[in-house]
């Protein structure tokens, strides 16, 4: 029987909080926020959080740090596996046009890795550190004085053998931003 997903829910609630101010002004230099996401599809569940803090160096350039955490659970007849992945990153953004930006980010993630042992007929867990160097571009559309929608496309140029991303597989992030 072909499994067809009746429930395919992806919520990308994003508080990628930005307050881009005048660089000469002391307000609006720092921005805080992050991303939160949940995906559910049959026997797969993923919950993730990504808080960040950034600093506007100028009206066109910003930089910051992020923390990453994701919980993944596969619950099927063959096995029940859960993953707790975590790490951090540093990022930089350059805005050559008013609503567009170029993005670069170095991330280092610690992943649960399961390998099937045919002798014990069980999955064995180990942990592995995986580096990423993400580059891409994004666009933000203001929807009010203190909020905007954004979309970005990134690719990992390192392509580590333990990466969960296939070669040159794009990473799409879409969300809303709210300034404080």
Backbone torsions as a table, in degrees:
resi	resn	phi	psi	omega
1	UNK	NA	132.1	178.7
2	UNK	-79.5	125.6	178.7
3	UNK	-81.5	121.8	175.6
4	UNK	-114.1	126.5	-177.9
5	UNK	-73.6	120.1	174.3
6	UNK	-88.2	-25.0	178.4
7	UNK	-119.6	112.2	174.1
8	UNK	-131.8	97.7	-173.3
9	UNK	-115.9	123.9	173.6
10	UNK	-128.4	114.2	177.6
11	UNK	-111.2	118.5	173.3
12	UNK	-110.5	90.1	175.3
13	UNK	-90.9	119.1	-172.9
14	UNK	-125.9	125.5	173.4
15	UNK	-112.2	54.0	179.6
16	UNK	-72.8	81.9	-165.1
17	UNK	-77.5	128.9	-177.8
18	UNK	-132.5	142.1	170.9
19	UNK	-136.9	76.3	-179.0
20	UNK	-74.4	110.2	-179.0
21	UNK	-110.6	-178.6	175.3
22	UNK	-67.4	126.9	-177.1
23	UNK	-60.6	-24.2	177.8
24	UNK	-78.4	-19.8	-179.3
25	UNK	-86.7	140.6	-179.7
26	UNK	-76.5	-17.5	178.7
27	UNK	-86.9	150.7	176.2
28	UNK	79.6	11.2	178.7
29	UNK	-78.6	-39.3	-179.2
30	UNK	-96.4	144.8	171.3
31	UNK	-136.8	148.0	-173.4
32	UNK	-131.8	158.4	175.4
33	UNK	156.3	-139.3	179.8
34	UNK	153.4	-172.4	179.2
35	UNK	-123.8	148.8	171.0
36	UNK	-137.1	139.6	-178.2
37	UNK	-145.4	153.8	174.8
38	UNK	-142.9	134.7	177.1
39	UNK	-131.4	134.8	179.1
40	UNK	-137.1	128.1	178.7
41	UNK	-152.7	107.9	-179.6
42	UNK	48.8	-106.2	-175.0
43	UNK	-96.8	16.6	-177.0
44	UNK	-121.1	133.2	175.9
45	UNK	-135.3	133.3	175.6
46	UNK	-135.4	128.4	176.0
47	UNK	-126.1	130.3	-177.4
48	UNK	-139.1	152.6	177.7
49	UNK	-137.0	142.2	-179.2
50	UNK	-147.1	80.5	177.1
51	UNK	-72.9	153.6	-179.8
52	UNK	-146.1	161.5	169.9
53	UNK	-139.1	134.0	-178.5
54	UNK	-135.5	165.1	-179.1
55	UNK	-135.1	129.7	176.2
56	UNK	-82.5	105.7	179.6
57	UNK	-72.0	-37.4	174.9
58	UNK	-149.6	-175.4	179.6
59	UNK	-69.7	-15.8	-178.2
60	UNK	-114.1	-11.5	-173.8
61	UNK	-131.1	132.7	175.0
62	UNK	-139.0	160.3	-179.5
63	UNK	-148.1	157.8	-180.0
64	UNK	-173.0	-172.5	179.5
65	UNK	-129.0	152.6	177.6
66	UNK	-132.4	152.1	167.9
67	UNK	-112.5	145.7	-177.0
68	UNK	-126.4	138.9	171.2
69	UNK	-147.7	136.8	172.5
70	UNK	-143.0	142.6	174.7
71	UNK	-115.4	127.5	-179.7
72	UNK	-127.5	137.0	178.6
73	UNK	-134.4	125.8	170.5
74	UNK	-105.2	123.8	-178.0
75	UNK	-129.4	93.5	179.4
76	UNK	-133.9	-177.8	-176.5
77	UNK	-64.7	-34.7	-176.0
78	UNK	-77.2	-39.1	-177.4
79	UNK	-161.9	157.2	173.5
80	UNK	-120.0	107.8	-177.8
81	UNK	-119.1	140.4	174.5
82	UNK	-129.7	146.9	-176.4
83	UNK	-126.1	138.1	171.4
84	UNK	-122.0	104.7	-176.4
85	UNK	-110.1	141.1	-178.1
86	UNK	-151.2	163.1	178.3
87	UNK	171.3	-161.6	-179.3
88	UNK	-154.0	171.3	179.6
89	UNK	-156.3	162.7	169.8
90	UNK	-120.4	142.7	-177.2
91	UNK	-137.1	161.1	175.0
92	UNK	-140.4	145.0	177.8
93	UNK	-132.7	139.1	175.7
94	UNK	-124.9	129.1	-177.8
95	UNK	-108.2	91.5	-179.6
96	UNK	-74.7	-21.7	176.1
97	UNK	-127.2	159.5	-172.0
98	UNK	-51.4	-47.4	-175.9
99	UNK	-106.9	-2.9	-179.1
100	UNK	-103.0	154.8	177.7
101	UNK	-148.7	152.1	171.1
102	UNK	-101.1	139.0	-172.3
103	UNK	-126.4	135.8	170.4
104	UNK	-135.1	145.1	-174.2
105	UNK	-154.9	130.2	171.5
106	UNK	-103.8	123.5	-179.3
107	UNK	-123.2	148.0	176.1
108	UNK	-131.8	114.1	-172.6
109	UNK	-117.4	141.5	175.4
110	UNK	-105.2	117.8	-174.8
111	UNK	-112.1	142.9	165.2
112	UNK	-70.6	137.0	178.7
113	UNK	-130.3	123.4	179.2
114	UNK	-105.4	135.4	176.0
115	UNK	-127.6	132.1	-178.7
116	UNK	-78.8	126.0	177.2
117	UNK	-99.2	109.6	-176.9
118	UNK	-69.1	-23.1	177.8
119	UNK	-69.0	-47.5	179.8
120	UNK	-90.9	-12.4	-176.4
121	UNK	56.0	40.7	177.6
122	UNK	-136.8	158.0	173.6
123	UNK	-84.3	134.7	177.2
124	UNK	-109.6	138.2	-174.5
125	UNK	-101.5	139.7	169.0
126	UNK	-142.9	172.5	180.0
127	UNK	-118.9	147.8	-179.3
128	UNK	-142.1	137.9	175.2
129	UNK	-89.4	133.5	-177.2
130	UNK	-126.8	124.1	176.3
131	UNK	-88.9	147.8	176.0
132	UNK	-135.0	140.6	167.2
133	UNK	-124.3	103.6	-174.7
134	UNK	-95.7	132.3	175.0
135	UNK	-132.5	150.5	178.8
136	UNK	171.7	-159.5	-176.9
137	UNK	-143.6	159.2	179.5
138	UNK	-146.8	169.2	179.5
139	UNK	-138.7	135.0	174.9
140	UNK	-121.3	137.9	-178.9
141	UNK	-117.6	113.4	177.7
142	UNK	-60.7	138.4	176.5
143	UNK	-123.8	13.4	179.2
144	UNK	173.0	-177.4	-177.8
145	UNK	-70.6	-22.3	-174.6
146	UNK	-132.3	17.5	-177.2
147	UNK	-145.4	155.0	175.9
148	UNK	-156.6	161.4	172.3
149	UNK	-101.7	148.2	178.1
150	UNK	-140.7	156.9	174.1
151	UNK	-143.7	139.1	177.4
152	UNK	-142.7	152.8	177.2
153	UNK	-125.8	126.5	-178.6
154	UNK	-127.3	154.7	171.9
155	UNK	-132.4	150.4	177.3
156	UNK	-92.3	116.9	-178.1
157	UNK	-87.9	-14.5	177.4
158	UNK	-76.1	-44.5	179.4
159	UNK	55.1	52.2	178.6
160	UNK	-58.0	148.4	-177.7
161	UNK	-62.2	-23.3	178.9
162	UNK	-96.2	4.8	-179.3
163	UNK	-66.8	141.5	175.5
164	UNK	-76.5	-8.5	-179.0
165	UNK	-94.8	138.3	175.9
166	UNK	-73.9	166.6	-178.3
167	UNK	-54.6	123.4	176.1
168	UNK	57.8	20.7	175.7
169	UNK	-68.2	123.8	-179.7
170	UNK	-71.6	147.9	176.5
171	UNK	-110.4	119.4	-177.9
172	UNK	-103.5	128.2	173.3
173	UNK	-121.8	128.3	178.6
174	UNK	-133.5	138.4	179.8
175	UNK	-172.7	-168.0	179.6
176	UNK	-120.5	148.6	177.4
177	UNK	-120.7	142.4	178.8
178	UNK	-134.6	129.4	179.9
179	UNK	-93.3	149.6	176.2
180	UNK	-99.5	NA	NA
